[in-house]
Amino acid sequence: MTGQGLGNSLVVLAAIGFWGYCLFDLTMTDELEMRLFSKPVWVVLLVFTSLLGSLLWFFAGRPQRPSPR
């Protein structure tokens, strides 16, 4: 495997890991805390739009957690 192939593989694995994290985070989040859409809509977005849906969930759908002080 060449260096470029290994690099591409790592990028793909990171994207899959991020998608999995977002899907898990979505399933563990209470629907009342979600922003923008309901849980079924978020699941459809995550499953069918993959990385774009993950980015949307991460930046626009997750509940805002209070920052520790």
Backbone bond lengths (Angstrom), bond angles and torsions (degrees), N, CA, C in turn:
res aa  C-N    CA-C-N  psi(-1)  N-CA   C-N-CA  omega(-1)  CA-C   N-CA-C  phi
1 M - - - 1.453 - - 1.521 108.43 -
2 T 1.313 115.97 132.80 1.455 120.07 -179.36 1.523 110.35 -79.70
3 G 1.305 115.32 168.76 1.461 120.69 178.29 1.515 112.00 -62.24
4 Q 1.323 116.14 -37.86 1.466 119.79 179.89 1.530 110.29 -68.11
5 G 1.310 117.33 -40.70 1.466 120.96 177.84 1.515 112.23 -62.96
6 L 1.332 116.27 -39.92 1.458 120.88 177.87 1.522 110.42 -66.02
7 G 1.332 116.59 -42.31 1.462 120.78 178.11 1.512 111.88 -61.70
8 N 1.334 116.47 -43.20 1.463 120.35 178.39 1.524 110.67 -63.99
9 S 1.321 116.40 -39.11 1.462 120.68 179.50 1.530 110.78 -63.79
10 L 1.319 116.76 -40.39 1.462 120.27 178.90 1.520 111.83 -65.72
11 V 1.317 117.19 -38.18 1.462 121.06 177.74 1.526 110.09 -64.64
12 V 1.316 116.80 -44.09 1.471 120.95 178.93 1.523 110.38 -63.99
13 L 1.326 117.75 -43.50 1.464 120.62 178.44 1.527 111.78 -63.87
14 A 1.319 117.63 -38.45 1.463 120.96 177.55 1.529 110.57 -65.17
15 A 1.328 117.34 -41.56 1.465 121.17 178.74 1.526 110.93 -64.15
16 I 1.336 117.00 -41.43 1.469 120.72 178.45 1.527 110.05 -66.57
17 G 1.319 116.94 -40.30 1.460 120.63 177.82 1.515 112.14 -63.62
18 F 1.329 117.28 -41.58 1.464 121.64 178.45 1.523 109.90 -64.77
19 W 1.339 117.03 -42.91 1.464 121.57 177.79 1.529 110.08 -60.76
20 G 1.330 117.32 -44.44 1.461 121.24 179.02 1.517 112.12 -63.22
21 Y 1.339 116.41 -41.46 1.462 120.40 177.48 1.525 110.44 -60.91
22 C 1.331 116.64 -45.53 1.469 120.55 -179.18 1.522 111.36 -64.62
23 L 1.317 117.03 -39.92 1.467 120.65 178.62 1.532 110.25 -64.64
24 F 1.320 116.96 -43.43 1.465 121.05 177.40 1.529 110.53 -64.15
25 D 1.324 117.10 -45.01 1.460 121.68 179.79 1.526 110.32 -60.77
26 L 1.320 116.54 -40.31 1.457 121.32 178.33 1.524 110.89 -62.16
27 T 1.319 117.55 -45.28 1.463 120.00 -177.97 1.524 112.11 -67.64
28 M 1.322 117.93 -27.17 1.455 121.40 -178.72 1.530 113.18 -88.82
29 T 1.328 117.58 -9.00 1.464 121.73 -177.15 1.522 110.17 -88.44
30 D 1.326 116.52 134.95 1.455 121.81 176.53 1.527 109.08 -67.19
31 E 1.320 116.22 135.82 1.464 120.49 -175.93 1.525 112.50 -61.11
32 L 1.307 117.49 -29.40 1.465 120.48 -179.87 1.530 112.70 -69.00
33 E 1.326 117.70 -20.63 1.460 121.63 -179.42 1.522 113.21 -91.41
34 M 1.330 117.96 -11.34 1.468 121.76 -176.20 1.521 110.99 -70.97
35 R 1.318 114.25 148.31 1.452 120.17 177.28 1.530 109.53 -104.55
36 L 1.283 116.56 153.45 1.470 126.93 175.02 1.521 115.35 73.86
37 F 1.333 119.22 -60.48 1.457 121.71 -172.95 1.518 111.34 -128.38
38 S 1.326 116.18 168.68 1.457 121.43 174.85 1.534 109.35 -80.65
39 K 1.315 115.79 168.94 1.464 120.80 -177.23 1.535 112.51 -59.84
40 P 1.345 119.79 -45.62 1.475 118.14 179.43 1.534 113.31 -60.29
41 V 1.310 117.23 -36.85 1.468 120.28 178.28 1.521 110.07 -65.97
42 W 1.330 117.17 -42.05 1.464 120.29 178.65 1.526 111.46 -63.77
43 V 1.327 117.01 -39.46 1.467 119.80 178.66 1.525 109.84 -61.73
44 V 1.324 117.08 -45.96 1.468 120.47 178.98 1.529 110.39 -61.26
45 L 1.326 117.18 -44.48 1.472 120.23 178.55 1.530 111.28 -60.26
46 L 1.316 116.43 -45.52 1.464 119.34 -178.88 1.522 112.67 -65.86
47 V 1.316 116.66 -41.74 1.460 119.81 -176.35 1.529 111.59 -71.64
48 F 1.332 117.02 -41.98 1.459 119.19 -173.03 1.526 114.88 -93.16
49 T 1.327 118.21 -16.34 1.466 118.69 179.08 1.524 112.67 -114.86
50 S 1.307 117.28 2.05 1.455 123.75 172.05 1.525 113.89 49.64
51 L 1.311 117.65 -110.90 1.466 120.98 -173.47 1.526 112.07 -66.30
52 L 1.321 118.07 -39.49 1.473 120.44 178.08 1.525 110.27 -63.06
53 G 1.322 117.13 -44.37 1.461 120.87 177.48 1.521 111.96 -62.77
54 S 1.321 116.28 -37.53 1.471 120.68 178.09 1.523 111.04 -63.91
55 L 1.317 116.23 -44.11 1.465 120.07 178.27 1.527 111.21 -64.62
56 L 1.335 116.64 -40.98 1.463 119.89 177.00 1.526 111.14 -61.41
57 W 1.339 116.48 -44.81 1.455 119.81 178.93 1.528 110.72 -62.26
58 F 1.308 116.51 -46.41 1.460 121.20 -174.99 1.530 111.92 -62.96
59 F 1.328 117.27 -40.66 1.461 120.08 -174.54 1.525 114.51 -99.64
60 A 1.347 118.82 -21.84 1.460 119.26 -174.20 1.521 113.97 -124.57
61 G 1.316 119.19 -18.32 1.451 119.94 -173.49 1.512 115.66 -106.49
62 R 1.325 115.89 -30.49 1.462 119.60 -178.06 1.517 110.86 -64.21
63 P 1.324 116.62 147.16 1.467 117.77 174.14 1.524 109.88 -65.33
64 Q 1.299 115.04 145.27 1.468 118.17 178.21 1.520 108.36 -77.73
65 R 1.303 115.25 118.39 1.456 121.35 179.91 1.532 108.60 -84.17
66 P 1.312 117.14 139.67 1.470 118.76 176.87 1.521 110.39 -65.27
67 S 1.300 116.29 139.29 1.468 119.74 -179.90 1.521 109.75 -78.49
68 P 1.340 116.59 137.23 1.482 119.40 179.39 1.525 110.03 -70.25
69 R 1.299 114.71 142.84 1.472 118.97 179.84 1.485 110.59 -118.83
